[in-house]
Amino acid sequence: MTAVGAPQTRPWRLLAPALVMLALLAPNLGWIWQAWTSSPLDAWGWAFLLLGMLWWLLVLDLVPPAAPKRVLDPAGWSPLALFAVAGVLGLVLDVRVAQAAAALGIGWAAAWLLLGGRLALLLAPALVLGLLALPTTGYLLQLGWTAAVGWLAPAAGLAAGAAGVMLLKAGVALTALAAGLLLGGLARRGRLPALRAATTAYAAAAAVAMLGLVAALNPPGFGPALLLAEDEWAFGPWLGAEIPVSPAERRLFADSRKLSKRLYSTRDGQRVSVLLVESDDVHDLHTPEYCLSGSGWSLLRDAPLTAADGPALAFGDAIPAAGALTAVRGGQRLAGVYWFGSDTRSTDDLAGLRLQRRLSDGPWRMILVTAVGDGDQRPEPALRRFVRDAPWLAGES
Amino acid sequence: MTVDGAGAAAPPTRVWPLVAGAGLVALGLLVQSPQVLTGEPLAHLILAATAAVLLLQRLRAPAGAASALLGVALALAAAAAAFASPLAGALRPGLLHAALALLLLSAVAMGFGARMAGRVAVPLLVLVVLVPVLPLFEAALSYPMRRLSALLAAAVLSLGPGEVRLAGTELAWGDLRVSVTSACSGLTLLQNLLWVAWWTVLMRHAGLLRRGLHMLLALPAVVIANTLRVMVLALAAAWQGEQVLLGTTHVVIGWLAVAVAVGLFLAMEQVFPASAGPERDAG
């Protein structure tokens, strides 16, 4: 891309974006490291980060940036503003993945400003790989994929929605790298156009608008609080027992005030597992899809409980705003119901709860009830029976 | 129909507008699926088809700096509307629709210029502003149109055999009783025809007055088409039984009525000849 003999850019321009990125990412490095080591879903995050760093260095090595005609490329201000807004929102709402994504994005936008738009486009795959390295992004990717498949092809959703998180991440990473190679090819032929400031400003504004539309179309729903009477181990045909929490689970819920895993069974062989988590910090809660995906389950359905589920899942008078899950793993099939909440309300939307939590709320709880079936034995009857028989307690209203 | 091509050199053939147009029609088909956007699916389909027409028309003025500014401003307004909508209580659906419309308009402004955004603004605002509030004017708009269609249908049917009685909006023809309900008022027909009418007057006339006057011809076109629909439904019910008033036949006849209304409006162009010259941009 650089003409022979063209003046080269100064080294500080090459180093500054990476340093900015690292400085902004520093407060969240501990969280990222913990997620890589404790969450099965994020275990390979470091590999994506490594790949992203390699791509970044490769681009800077193979496509040395020419000395810019202007001190800063004005088209870079819009992406910088976009990621800065994301970072501020992440700080205000205390959403760590938004803060970390903003740190990566601001570093990339700094590269745009200092090294030019063409080079920033070539570096974009590194940004994508970096985002894939962050905890929670794989889960968000899977949610988006499941929603998209259910949206576009409801009939085919059962099979197509079952893609695993790693497969999705790998697909996105490969697509980003392929796009990077394509852009690189165009750059070599001198056919990679420089983006105008107006274009990037529009792209940033449209991205914010689309984010707003997505948020507005998916408002969190809240329902009455519902708790399980924890000291009743025998009710109806069910007999419960505490079962050990695995080391991985203990690491994942490390700071929780309470972590209880129970197995309830009936004489006729039906079994249901219940996970109860309680913490003073809402960050300690994790969506069950997060754990299930990490344990090899592929989600077929993850949707709020609807009126159609009502007759099957008979909670009684107080019906929580819960989510219903269906997942498969090999020949096994899992059916589950879960909700988060406090003493006063429940929701299936952890992100919504975190965004709309009140200071008066808390402690925070998660209740997950799952049943697993093998072969021809479907898990839904056991789940329905347990929900009908369990000693539910209404929360404060 | 269009006056742009008269006397002008044939434009070079381009493939991308066709591809983009087909893509937009496909998008329209997608958004009319109930999973995506419930309510007013036909209007969304026609919105996409209108956008396709936009692309298929050769656009003369390239988007300039002002267009980019407008596009950015509209996109930011869309963002504001979208983020404000969850807090807006009863205004939430309106703001949500406005956000979608502003985002679409911003894309048109960026891609095709501020002038084209101005052209699209009217049909978009009809979709976003007028259509959602139509139920509020049900009593004022629906009944007169139902009554008019029922009256005209009764008059025409009375020319044939059998006694035709009309009570309010209910036609009694022998043993058969056909009620012209709110759904058959022709308002939906009018709503859909407005898009076609808008593009027709845009391409044929310059100036708001002439365009507005020509637009008014949409009303008689709708009344005639709706009357024909009521008559055909009555005849079909007399021949096949009252089940045709509820089933697929009813839907098919409704779609045919849209086509008839469009045809009538286009035929009425003879009443209102084009006023825009061949070199004049219909903007």
Interface residues (C-beta under 8 A of the other chain):
Chain A: G150 W151 L152 P154 R196 A198 T199 A201 Y202 A205 A206 V208 A209 M210 L211 G212 L213 A215 A216 L217 P219
Chain B: L30 Q35 V36 A65 A68 L69 G71 V72 A75 L76 A78 A79 A80 A81 A82 F83 S85 P86 R92 L95 L96 A99 L100 L102 L103 S106 A107 M110
